[in-house]
């Protein structure tokens, strides 16, 4: 499931489809150093898409779950 979601992430990011991209994240998701919540996630990815950066692949190396929080690297 994570690998399929990563493929969607790459496609949506590279297409500039931020609305679909943020649907991957929970409403209370946090991006380290960027803030929490849908608006923070949306603003971050809007700014990144505008840089022209593109992904070839996104690979999850670890997923750690502690209590009610999951951290994906």
Residue frames relative to the residue before (quaternion, step in Angstrom):
aa qw qx qy qz dx dy dz
X 1.0000 0.0000 0.0000 0.0000 0.00 0.00 0.00
X 0.6505 0.5098 -0.3186 0.4642 3.59 0.97 -0.82
X 0.6483 0.5192 -0.3228 0.4539 3.60 0.94 -0.84
X 0.6522 0.4993 -0.3146 0.4758 3.61 0.98 -0.79
X 0.6524 0.5038 -0.3129 0.4719 3.58 0.98 -0.81
X 0.6223 0.5356 -0.3374 0.4605 3.58 1.06 -0.71
X 0.6313 0.5211 -0.3286 0.4712 3.60 1.04 -0.75
X 0.6356 0.5092 -0.3235 0.4818 3.59 1.02 -0.79
X 0.6134 0.5603 -0.3382 0.4420 3.57 0.97 -0.89
X 0.6785 0.4947 -0.2911 0.4584 3.59 0.79 -1.04
X 0.6685 0.5001 -0.3029 0.4596 3.59 0.86 -0.95
X 0.6977 0.4748 -0.2761 0.4599 3.59 0.81 -1.01
X 0.6449 0.5118 -0.3273 0.4637 3.57 0.95 -0.84
X 0.7030 0.4759 -0.2756 0.4509 3.57 0.78 -1.01
X 0.6738 0.4640 -0.2842 0.5000 3.59 1.17 -0.54
X 0.4512 -0.6990 0.4395 0.3386 3.60 1.29 -0.18
X 0.4395 0.7038 -0.4394 0.3443 3.57 1.25 0.43
X 0.0937 -0.8537 0.5119 0.0214 3.55 0.50 1.26
X 0.6069 0.5640 -0.3694 0.4209 3.63 0.99 -0.69
X 0.6671 0.4592 -0.3004 0.5039 3.60 0.97 -0.79
X 0.6292 0.5672 -0.3251 0.4204 3.55 0.97 -0.88
X 0.7150 0.4425 -0.2809 0.4627 3.59 0.81 -0.89
X 0.5313 0.6256 -0.4153 0.3922 3.61 1.21 -0.24
X 0.5459 0.6098 -0.3872 0.4245 3.58 1.27 -0.32
X 0.7311 0.4519 -0.2119 0.4652 3.55 1.09 -0.79
X 0.5076 -0.6127 0.5108 0.3257 3.54 -1.18 0.63
X 0.6474 -0.5358 0.3804 0.3861 3.58 -1.24 0.44
X 0.7421 0.3690 -0.2125 0.5176 3.59 1.16 -0.57
X 0.3084 0.7674 -0.5071 0.2426 3.60 1.23 0.40
X 0.1861 -0.7654 0.6075 0.1027 3.53 -1.20 0.67
X 0.2018 -0.7211 0.6485 0.1370 3.52 -1.19 0.69
X 0.4989 -0.6860 0.4351 0.3019 3.56 -0.60 1.14
X 0.8456 0.1283 -0.1370 0.4997 3.53 -0.81 1.08
X 0.6986 0.4621 -0.2621 0.4794 3.61 1.29 -0.05
X 0.6004 -0.5682 0.3636 0.4294 3.57 1.19 -0.42
X 0.4318 -0.6924 0.5307 0.2288 3.51 -1.39 0.04
X 0.7077 0.4609 -0.3523 0.4033 3.52 -1.27 0.50
X 0.7101 -0.4921 0.3201 0.3887 3.51 -1.30 0.48
X 0.6654 0.5087 -0.3197 0.4431 3.59 0.89 -0.87
X 0.6498 0.5118 -0.3181 0.4633 3.60 0.95 -0.84
X 0.6551 0.4996 -0.3068 0.4765 3.58 0.96 -0.87
X 0.6608 0.5104 -0.3046 0.4583 3.58 0.92 -0.90
X 0.6614 0.5049 -0.3095 0.4602 3.61 0.88 -0.90
X 0.6427 0.5263 -0.3248 0.4521 3.56 0.95 -0.85
X 0.7285 0.4309 -0.2632 0.4629 3.58 0.73 -0.99
X 0.5754 0.5531 -0.3841 0.4641 3.61 1.09 -0.52
X 0.6774 0.4851 -0.2972 0.4664 3.58 0.90 -0.89
X 0.6694 0.5039 -0.3053 0.4526 3.59 0.99 -0.77
X 0.6266 0.5337 -0.3305 0.4619 3.58 1.02 -0.81
X 0.6691 0.5268 -0.2923 0.4351 3.58 1.00 -0.86
X 0.5859 0.5838 -0.3768 0.4171 3.62 1.19 -0.34
X 0.4737 -0.6725 0.4411 0.3589 3.58 1.21 -0.42
X 0.4042 0.7101 -0.4761 0.3253 3.57 1.29 0.07
X 0.0656 -0.7868 0.6129 0.0294 3.59 -1.11 0.70
X 0.3482 -0.7201 0.5667 0.1976 3.53 -1.22 0.63
X 0.2961 -0.6940 0.6190 0.2179 3.54 -1.21 0.58
X 0.7866 -0.0714 0.1151 0.6024 3.54 1.03 -0.88
X 0.1537 -0.7445 0.6403 0.1101 3.55 -1.21 0.57
X 0.0570 -0.8121 0.5804 -0.0203 3.57 -0.65 1.15
X 0.2750 -0.7352 0.5989 0.1588 3.55 -0.85 1.00
X 0.2276 -0.8023 0.5399 0.1145 3.56 -0.70 1.08
X 0.8006 -0.0226 0.0184 0.5984 3.58 1.09 -0.69
X 0.0904 -0.7243 0.6768 0.0964 3.50 -1.33 0.47
X 0.0747 -0.7918 0.6062 -0.0040 3.53 -0.71 1.15
X 0.1055 -0.7855 0.6085 0.0401 3.57 -0.88 0.96
X 0.0811 0.7747 -0.6222 0.0776 3.53 -0.87 1.03
X 0.8141 -0.0573 -0.0452 0.5762 3.53 -0.57 1.24
X 0.7920 -0.2824 0.2049 0.5009 3.62 -0.58 -1.06
X 0.6376 0.5239 -0.3261 0.4611 3.59 1.23 0.34
X 0.1428 -0.7600 0.6296 0.0754 3.54 -1.06 0.88
X 0.1218 -0.7705 0.6227 0.0610 3.54 -1.02 0.86
X 0.1227 -0.7922 0.5968 0.0338 3.55 -0.76 1.11
X 0.0721 -0.7780 0.6236 0.0242 3.54 -0.93 0.95
